[in-house]
Amino acid sequence: MLTVAGRKHRERVEEAFAEFHAAAGRALGAADRLREDAVRRQALSMFALWLRRDGLEAARADRGLAGSFAAPALRGVVRASENDRSTALGTWARSGPARLADLVAAHAPGAAGAEGTAWLGQVPFPGAAAQSETGDPALDGIKDFPTLWRIGSGRLAPGPSFPVAVPLLEESHLRVDSRPRTRARAEELVELLLLRLFSAFRPGVLRVDVWDGSQYTLFPGLHPLSRTGLVTAHDPNDLDGLLDQLAERVHRVHSRVLSEGDTSLRDYTERTGKRSEPWQVVVLAGNRAPLPEEQQRRLQRIARSGLTAGIQLVLLDLPVTVAAPVESVRFTADGVRCSMTGEHIAVTPDPLPGRGEVTGACDTIVRAHEGWRSRVRGLAEFLPRDGWMTGNSAAGLQTDIGDDDGSAVELRLDDASPHALIGGPSGSGKTNLLIGMITSLAARYSPSELQFYLLDFKEGVSFAQFAPGQQDKTWLPHAQLIGINVNTDREFGLALLQFLADEMRRRADVAKQQEVTKLEELRRADPEGHWPRIVAIVDEFQFLFAENDALAKRATNLLEDVARRGRSQGIHLVFASQDVSGIEAFWGRPAIFEQFVLRIALPRARRVLATLNEAAQTLPKWHAIVNHESGVKHGNEIARIPDASKDVVHEVQVRAHEQFGAESPRVFDGASSPALGALVADLPAGEPLAVVGQVIDMEGSPAAVRLPDAPGRNVAVFGSGSRDALRVMGGAAAGLARTAPSGARFLLAPLVGDPAGIEQVLGEVETVALADFRARVEELAATVRERAAGSDRSPVFLLVLGADAADPLLERAGTEAFRTVLRFGPEVGVHVVGWWRSATRLKQLLSMSASVDDVGAWIGLDVQGAELAPFASLTSTTWSPRPGRGLFFDRAQHSRPEVVLVPGDAR
Ligand SMILES: Nc1ncnc2c1ncn2[C@@H]1O[C@H](COP(=O)(O)OP(=O)(O)OP(=O)(O)O)[C@@H](O)[C@H]1O
């Protein structure tokens, strides 16, 4: 078909030839010879010009010019033109098409470049045996995937045809321009291209958004793909909505994925060996009219930065100029032209197979996609393939927490998202997620880069697997502290926060000396120093704030401090809870929860995400919304969470333990009593120390009362039950036996209970029977009076079990003697450590010539706080008895009583 310009040419050539023939008829006319000659030359050169400009093939194809080609006079011109053409194109025509075919074969393997339709629907299915990946990084969109995509064939006649392909996916955008009569063919070209794209990758690696300004029904054959979200048709009236999504994605990819120095998603994927986001192909179809200016500008921005973020635009009849690589396909009246092959090559687009075939292929793709989605990926697949425990945490911690259609979903703890809040109802998989997260982080970083402090307020023992056990002697060397069964010991949560606050301050001080402010800078300034990032994980942290009491207040203040300033010191909090909505300490203080930038919501979690973000309500089982943007909607990433099965977790632990397991973590188990032997093992000798239990702190230090020669240095134990009371008395005895100077005397009056264990730890001891108690106390009182005038201070310890049992036998004189011993004994080296079954009874004893001050230290066991208040000079003491716990107060060291653990049995 000739263009108007072509037709004019032809008419002019024919006119010229008519004149030429007439002139030839008058050939004998000598007068006209000169003119005829000129006309002939003009005709020849016009013909030559025409051939050169519009091409020999086009001229030959024009039936109107058949006469001219037949004219003997023009044969020379045709031959010359043929010669020129074959000289110019000969070399190319011989090898060019084959070279092009090779090029396309190399860069458009498989569905990207295959002729015909055999590739349709040949997508990789997740095989039952191949539970992991496809095993082919090209199919996973990681490496060696197609960079050219076939659209049809071209031909430079005479010569063989060759494939025509365009670069896509991070290479360049595509513009397809058609005319009303060729629009359908242009749409088919795009549809076939999309089918090639879908068929070249494992389903899920690529998604398509379609917006057609005038309709919803573009690409009806691809409709099945919308079932699993592979294709999304957007509201024709809401281009802005789509542009918002694209801009958010560009922002997300650039601020996160590319923050590690990669310049494009492709670099990142190649470096890390995983896709963090699927490709997003966006088809925008218009009707050749420009978009409103604002939308145009937004689209231009997306076009500019989209390619590096994995966004590929296909602009169908939408005139926009973009400052980014863009290839074009034009459907002109003269045929199809492609920017890859230039103006002179007519492109024949590949035909779109029939609707039935397309729909069938899409059904196959969707089924494969569903297969991939329901495939359960084990935790092992989220561990690094190589480079175990070699990660550098200077700038932050990062790991894969789950996957979204085969793309890894990351979790990051760094300056931008320092702390995490995890929520989900019971059984939704919080603990599983935490265990998976601990394991995959541990596989990426060594203990000198990352330390865990693990606290579980539940009655379960989920973190216990990281501690050395009876059978399994390995442990996770990253764990510094493992707290299990902490459900009633909120004090331990407080102790952890206190420790973190102290550590934060220590780091800040060192940083200040180095004249830096952040951990990352400190690590640079002090490369030899030991500055791991600390991750404190607290499961069911709401227990910490369960009561509105002094402890909750202190915890809230510490939490605010750590939450606000921990980020720069590399201290991260990961808090999980069944229901975060009622935690006043949290939501009541914006300064706290605003710092928990990373939110992870398990199915049906409430309040974890931002108010209008309801995504967690419809999440399927074993999925989570991972949101690094404080829970606002656009930060949502859906992740399927792997099952953190024991064997994989254990395997990581064994590997880490082999390499780094020198020091075992400190284990706090709220369900077991601290061993007495360990409690007293490191006590310094010299000054007598009565150990009444174990402090709930990070070190598990002994709760000890110093008994120097000073007034008030007696110890009372209050408890109606004998079990814990005897244990505390056993602790006191063991501590004193270990620390008292040689020559110290022990008197044991077992008025109630079995003293065997205590006798055993004391070794040399004088036992005082109930019947002799009064007499022995009166003797002691005399000793005290004598010593007051003399200088003998050799220590004497009177240990009384069930002291109140002596009350009926003491009578006045004995009672006064006991008062004397309590009041004046300590300053002369005579100390009483006694267990009373009632605080009121002791209070009565300490009246008249004695006072409550004479018992400077006490521990309350199964006794209500109100009864203890007089001994702490407080109007009230909040204490509800808990088995195995005591409320300990030593006037010499405490401003308020503190909870301690009752030691294990003295035997
Ligand atoms: N992603 C997952 N894949 C498979 N099984 C899972 C997954 N997450 C959790 N489970 C299983 O579901 C059960 C409950 O999980 P988990 O204990 O982690 O829930 P939870 O939210 O911590 O519950 P609770 O608060 O009651 O302790 C466990 O048996 C666990 O193995």
The ligand as an ORCA input file, in Angstrom:
! r2SCAN-3c Opt
* xyz 0 1
  N       3.478    -20.642     60.300
  C       3.063    -21.766     60.848
  N       3.011    -22.891     60.126
  C       2.584    -24.050     60.689
  N       2.211    -24.175     61.970
  C       2.238    -23.088     62.750
  C       2.661    -21.842     62.224
  N       2.569    -20.945     63.225
  C       2.132    -21.595     64.310
  N       1.919    -22.883     64.033
  C       1.427    -23.889     64.991
  O       0.268    -23.396     65.630
  C       0.296    -23.624     67.023
  C       0.166    -22.319     67.786
  O       1.262    -21.495     67.472
  P       1.968    -20.548     68.521
  O       2.195    -21.245     69.803
  O       3.123    -19.935     67.863
  O       0.825    -19.486     68.708
  P       0.743    -18.289     69.714
  O       0.117    -17.166     69.006
  O       2.071    -18.052     70.341
  O      -0.270    -18.875     70.729
  P      -0.364    -18.602     72.294
  O      -0.456    -17.148     72.467
  O      -1.574    -19.352     72.709
  O       0.888    -19.213     72.837
  C       1.589    -24.361     67.286
  O       1.314    -25.725     67.348
  C       2.449    -24.066     66.095
  O       3.335    -25.118     65.798
*
